[in-house]
Amino acid sequence: MTDAVATTQTPDARDGGGTTDPAPVARSYEPTERTVPTRSRERASYDRELVHSILDETCLCHLGFVRDGAPVVLPTLYGRVGERLYVHGSTGSRPLRTAGRGEDAPGLPVCLTVTHVDGLVLAKSAFHHSINYRSVVVLGTAHQVTDPDELRTALDALVDHVVPGRSYDSRPGNAKEIAATAVLRLDLNEVSAKVRAGGPDDEPEDLALPHWSGVVPVRRAYGTPVPAAGLDPAIALPGYLATL
């Protein structure tokens, strides 16, 4: 597979801390047997920019792994720094214990998914109802972050992935808090995106039926920030929240 390459500009921490990466980076991830869907292959994409945009638009993922021979899927927070995802956890959580500590630890085989629902697709027939969505699936082996500097970078990335700019406007974790927090590292190597957009795919013979059809858009919106009880009235609403 031949692919165009580009020098990546990294505008924020998600892309490596605002530096320019001189190394050429392929514009697309390489498809693998596990990332090529068996159905609706035309919706699959391996475009790096698309994958990053889907990952950066939300902060909640679902992490799947095998525990005691049975599949488990857990919702959790994540953050992206360049071609690496950091997944939040507790030092007492099963995934973190299974992944092990140190560079020689075997790690934890995982499947991480992120999905946005963009619209409800209502067709003339029940069979052709659908949703418009954008999703990313990441496969790989997750490892626990043990390097202190990387761990602080990961924790800042997790906070800023939820609310950009927040890590600079909050107290950093102290030694006790950091000791109670664990982070999994998952590199973006085996990755695919899948997108469905547009209206319903009605059968020609159903078009004359007297049923409404079309798309109901679904959007995420933030409400007005509510100050905590006891907050000093002199502390103004930060700009990064006013424009969230």
Secondary structure, DSSP 8 states (H G I E B T S, - for coil): ----EEEEE--SGGGTSS-EEEEEEESB----TTTS-SS-GGGEE-BHHHHHHHHHT--EEEEEEEETTEEEEEEEEEEEETTEEEEEEETTSHHHHHH-SSTTS--EEEEEEEEEEEEEEE-SSGGG-EEEEEEEEEEEEEEE---HHHHHHHHHHHHHHHSTTGGGGS----HHHHHTEEEEEEESSEEEEEEE-SS----GGGTTSS---EEEE-----------TT--TTS---HHHHT-
